Amino acid sequence: MIGLGFLASRAMIDGAMRDFFRKQMSGNLTDQEKEILDSLKKQLQTSEKSSSKKCPECQDKFHVLLINSVEIDCCKRCESLWFDPKELRMVMNTPDDITNEFLHAGKSKYKCPVCKTIMRKRSFLFPERLVVDICPEEHGVYFEKGELEQIFKIKK
């Protein structure tokens, strides 16, 4: 009986933690963040400038888009993003590309579009909040669709 009570309590705690983080991630976007996301969507529809890099997720060529005069790579098919070194910190206005460099979350299922090395999963800010893919050779950071918006919401 004691064991079952512990399991129920653990499940309740896990549920409460999930609810807490869901609320944290549903924060409001600033006008500037909304503008960036809207600009990316518009640029993606009309972009004809392709990159030399291919999307790790679907293997289509990336297209070059601008965020605050920073060129980033974006996939038209799956809407993923690739940030070369220092690009993410310029867009996010943070001192580092990935703020939690010590929290590794294992191997990624994707290869770096620059060197083709299997990327590493890395926790961004806090382990339960968001895991992104980084090149172990420091060629950049890969975001799947929607992860940039999640980062905008959790960095507050």
C-alpha positions in Angstrom: 0.0 0.0 0.0 2.8 2.4 0.8 4.4 1.8 -2.6 1.1 2.6 -4.5 0.7 5.8 -2.5 4.2 6.9 -3.4 3.5 6.2 -7.1 0.3 8.2 -7.1 2.2 11.1 -5.4 5.0 10.9 -7.9 2.5 11.0 -10.8 0.8 14.0 -9.2 4.1 15.7 -8.8 5.1 15.0 -12.4 1.7 16.3 -13.6 2.1 19.4 -11.6 5.6 20.0 -13.0 4.4 19.5 -16.6 1.6 22.0 -16.0 4.0 24.5 -14.5 6.4 24.3 -17.5 3.5 24.4 -20.0 2.4 27.7 -18.3 6.0 29.0 -18.4 6.3 28.2 -22.1 3.0 29.9 -22.9 4.4 33.3 -22.0 3.6 36.4 -24.1 5.8 37.3 -27.0 7.2 40.9 -27.2 6.3 43.0 -30.2 9.8 42.5 -31.5 9.6 38.7 -31.1 6.3 38.7 -33.0 7.8 40.9 -35.7 10.7 38.5 -36.1 8.5 35.4 -36.4 6.1 37.2 -38.8 9.1 38.4 -40.9 10.5 34.8 -41.1 7.1 33.5 -42.3 6.8 36.2 -45.0 10.4 35.8 -46.1 10.1 32.0 -46.2 7.1 32.3 -48.7 9.1 34.5 -51.1 12.7 33.4 -50.6 14.6 32.4 -53.7 18.1 32.7 -52.3 19.2 29.2 -51.4 22.0 28.2 -49.1 24.8 25.7 -49.7 23.6 23.8 -46.6 20.9 21.1 -46.5 18.3 20.7 -43.8 19.2 17.8 -41.4 15.6 16.9 -41.1 14.3 16.6 -44.7 17.5 17.1 -46.8 16.1 20.1 -48.8 18.4 23.0 -49.4 18.1 25.8 -46.8 17.0 29.2 -47.9 18.8 32.3 -46.5 16.5 34.6 -44.5 17.3 37.8 -42.5 16.6 38.5 -38.8 17.8 41.9 -37.8 20.4 41.9 -40.6 21.6 38.4 -39.5 21.5 35.8 -42.3 20.1 32.5 -41.1 19.3 29.3 -42.9 15.7 28.1 -43.0 14.0 25.1 -44.6 10.9 25.9 -46.7 9.6 22.3 -46.3 9.8 21.7 -42.5 10.4 25.3 -41.4 13.5 24.4 -39.3 16.3 26.9 -38.7 20.1 26.7 -38.7 22.1 29.3 -36.8 25.9 29.5 -37.6 28.2 30.4 -34.7 27.3 33.7 -33.0 24.1 34.2 -35.1 21.8 33.0 -32.4 23.3 35.2 -29.7 22.9 38.2 -32.1 19.3 37.4 -32.7 18.5 36.6 -29.1 20.7 39.3 -27.7 22.4 36.9 -25.3 26.1 36.4 -24.5 26.1 32.7 -25.7 24.5 30.7 -28.5 23.4 28.0 -26.1 23.0 29.2 -22.5 23.3 25.9 -20.8 26.5 24.4 -22.3 26.9 21.7 -19.6 23.5 20.0 -19.8 23.9 17.4 -22.6 20.9 15.4 -23.4 22.5 12.7 -25.6 23.0 12.1 -29.4 20.8 13.8 -31.9 19.1 12.0 -34.8 20.4 14.7 -37.1 23.7 15.4 -38.8 25.3 18.8 -38.9 24.6 20.5 -42.3 28.2 21.8 -42.4 30.4 18.8 -41.4 27.9 15.9 -41.4 28.8 14.9 -37.9 26.0 13.5 -35.7 24.9 16.4 -33.6 24.4 16.5 -29.8 21.2 17.3 -28.0 21.6 20.2 -25.6 19.3 21.6 -23.0 18.5 25.3 -23.6 18.2 27.2 -20.3 16.7 24.4 -18.3 16.5 20.6 -19.0 12.7 20.3 -19.0 12.1 23.3 -21.1 13.7 22.8 -24.5 16.3 20.5 -26.1 18.0 21.7 -29.3 20.6 20.1 -31.5 24.1 21.5 -31.7 27.2 20.5 -33.8 29.9 19.1 -31.6 32.4 20.8 -33.9 30.7 24.1 -33.1 29.4 24.8 -36.6 26.0 25.9 -35.3 22.7 25.2 -33.7 19.6 23.5 -35.3 16.0 24.3 -34.3 13.1 22.2 -35.4 9.9 24.0 -36.4 8.5 26.1 -33.5 11.6 26.0 -31.3 12.6 29.6 -31.8 9.2 30.7 -30.6 9.6 28.4 -27.6 12.9 30.0 -26.8 11.4 33.5 -27.0 8.8 32.4 -24.5 11.1 30.8 -22.0 14.0 33.2 -22.0 12.0 35.7 -20.0 
